[in-house]
Amino acid sequence: MSLQSRIQDLYPEFTQSEKQISEYFLHHLQEVSISSAKELAAHCGTSAPTIVRFARTLGYSGFPALKMDILLTEKNDIDDLTEEIEQNITVTRLVSTLYSHRCATMEHVRSLIDEAVVEKAADAVEKAGQVYLCGIGGSGIVCQDLQQKLGRIGIRVHYSPDIHVLLSSLSGMKENDVLIAISYSGETKSIIETVKVARERKAVVIGITQLGKTHLQKYADLVFHVPMEEKTIRAGAISSRDSCLFICDTLYLSLVSRHLSDHKKTLQETKGWTARL
């Protein structure tokens, strides 16, 4: 996801200072790519730490990552699937458009994944006595998928689509257990309340939410961002679900790769169990 796209998505949420920085960045991309945070701060009438914080607000791990992204700017943005559908296109064209849309979505979410966050999240899951998953609606589908995968590699994991049942289960949550909370908006009340309970019990909270300043990001210890793409006819809901699945699969495969030989044996064993059905 390019710097321009990130700024466009988040611009309405920016403070006046952030809007001033973003305007300079958009009109001086070449200078930004070769300047230091201190030099840019002088041009923008702000401080170097503010420039670094702005880069992180955009979803980068730091200012160097922002500069690197300028050098590797993607040429194409996501096709607007909504506009395509409104043109009454044929099924053949619809399939092609959906395929292109999904490929572009994967490229966007890939650019937002911070490898350091993946490693820290995998560390937390490995150390946890129990992993709890929290998500409703489309996010619940992602939770069910991750529950099945983590369970197959021997990780104790709990998920319930009923938020009241899930909250009740947190009575057994211990320090250093993990809650993975998924909310595209980052503002779903039931998700935020569950996160608050987990924090009270000193669990590690891993949040998956849209790029921007959300309550889920505020309360989470580790955050994965997905692109802001919600539009009409739930085309964005398709993108956010796919993005969350991509992130969860990345975390799962990171865990598998750490003890590959052991997990291969476990996966083969559980496959044999299901084959009996």
N, C-alpha and C positions, 0 to 999 in steps of 0.2 A: 504494500500500500504506500503510495508516494507521499512525500511531505505535503504537496499541494492538497491531496485528497484528505489527509488527516486534518489539516487546518480548516478546510472547507466543512468537514463534518462537525468539528468542535467549535467553530467560530462563534455561534450564538451563545455558548457557555463561557467564553473568554471574559476575563476582566479587561478593563480599559488598557492596562499595561500589556496584557497578553495580546490584545488586538493590535497594539502599536508594534510589538515585536513581530507578529505574524505578517503584518503589512510589509515591513522591511524585508523579512525573509523571502516572501513571495516575489518581490521585485529585485532582489539581489542574491539570487541563488548561488551564482558563481562566487561572490564574495563570502557568503556564509560557508561554503564548502572548504574554503582555504583560510578562514579567519579563526582566531581563538575566541573563547567565550568573553574574555576581557575586551577584546577589540570590538566585538559586536555590541557589547554592553554600552560602549562609548557611542556608537552610532545610534543605538536605540534609546539612549538616555536612561539607562537602568544599570543594574549590577551584574557581574559575572554569575553569581549564584542564581539570580533570577533567570538568566539564559539557560542554565543547566536545569532548573526546575521546569522551565517551559518545554524543554526537550522531553522530560519525563512525563509531563502532562500529555504530550502527543503520543506517548506509548513507547518511547525509546528508552533503552537502558541508561543512556546518558547522552551528552552532547556529541561525543565522537561517533556514536551510532547514527545520530541524525545527519552528520556530515557525510558519512559513508552512504547513507540512503540517497542523498542527493546525487552522488556519483553513480549510483546503481538504480536510478529512477526507472520505474516500470513505465513502459510506453503506453500500455492500455489499461483502462479502468474497467470495472464491472459493467457489462451490458445491462441496460435497464430492462429487466424481464417484464416488468409491468407494461411498459410501452409496447413491447412486442406483442403481448397477449391482446392488448386493446386494439391491435390492428387486425384481429381475426385471422391470424396466420394458420397455415395448414398444420396438421399433426407432425409431418416430417420436419417442417421448419421449427415447430415448437420443441421437438426433441433436440434438434441441433442447438437452439437457443438456450435451452435448459442446461445442456451439456457445457456450453461455453460459459454460462453464468456460474456453474459449479466450479469449473476449472479456475475461473478468475477469483472466486471466493476463496478457494484453497490457497491461491497465491497471496491473497490479502492476509489471511490469518497466519500463513507461514511467516510473512514479514514482521508480524507482531509478536511472535514467540521469542521470548528471551531464554536462551539456553541455561543461563544461571538460575532462573526461576524453575525451570524443569528439573534441574539437579536438586535444588533445595526442596521442591515438592516431593520428589522421589525419596529423598532422605527422610522427610517427615513421615511419609507413608510407611517406609520400612521400619521406622522406630515406633510407630503407633501400635498400641495393643488392639485398637479397633478403629476402623474407618467408617464414618457416617457420610451418606450422600443426601443432598437436599436439593430438590428441584420439582417444579410442578409444570403441567402442560407439556410443551415440547421439550423442556429441560428435563422433565421426568423420564422421557424416552431415553435421553442421554444417560441419566442416572441408572436406569435399568440395564443398559448396555454395559456401562462401566462396572456395575455390581457383578454381573455375570463374569466379566473378564478378570477382575481382581480375585473373585472367589476361586476361579480355576487355577490361580497360581498360589493359593494357600493364604491369601490375605483375608483376615476377618473383616467383613464389610456388611453394613446394614443400610437398607433403604426401604422406605414406605411411601407410597404416593399420597397417603393420608397424613397431612402435616401434623395433626394432633397425635397420631400414633408415633410419628418420628420424634416429636418433642418429648413424649413420655419416655421414649427409649434413651434420651439423653441423660436420664437420671443415673445411668450406669457409666456415663462418660467420665474418663479420668484425664489427669494432666498428661499432655503430649499425645493424646488421641487426636485424630484428624477429622475435621468436617470439610467436605468439598461441597461448596454451595454454588449452584449454577442459576444465574438470573440474567437474561439479556439486558433488561432495563437497569438492573442493579438496585431497584427500588421496591420490589415486591415485598409487602409488609411481612407476610408469613416467613419469607426467607430471611429477612433482616432480623426478625425477632429470634429465629432459630440460631442465627450467627451470634447474636448477643448472648444467648444462653451458653453457647459453646465457649465464648470468650470468658464468661464468668467461671467456667469449669477448667479454664486454662488449657483448652485444646488449641491445636494449630488450625487456623481457618485458611483454606485455599479457596479463593473466589475466582469465578469465571464470569465475566461481564463485559458489556460494551465499553469501547474506548471513551474515556471521559471521567468526570468527577461524579461518581455514584456513591451511595451509602455503602454498598457492598465493598467497593474498593477501599473506603474509609476504614471499615472494620476488619478487613481481611489481613492476614499476615503475609500472604503471597497472592499475587493477582495475575491472572492470564486475561488478556484483552481479546475481544472479537470485534470486527469492523462494525461501524454503525450503518446498517443497511435496511432497516425496517421501512417498507413502503406499503402501498395498498395491496389488496388481494393476497396478503400474507407472503408475498415473494421474499420479503426480508426475513420472515419467520423461517423460511426454508434455509436461507443463508446462515442465520444465527444457529440453527440446529446443526447444520453441517459443520460450522466453525467449531462449535462446542465438542462435537464428536471427534473432530481432528485433534483438538487439544487433549482430550481424554485419551485418545489412542496414542498420542505422543508420550503422555505420562505412563501409560500402561506398557508400551514397548520399551521405554527407558528402564522400567522396573524389571521387565523380562530379561533385557540385555545384561543386567548386572549379575544374574545367576543363570545364564542361558541353559547350561546342561541340566541343572536341577529342574528348571521350569519346563524344559522340553519333556522331561520324564513325567512331570505332573500333568501337563496338557495331554499327553498321549494316554495317560491313565484315565483322566476324566472323559476323554473321547470314547474310550472303551466302555465306560459306564453308560453313557448315553446311547451307545450302539445297541445295548441290550433291550432298549425300550421298543 
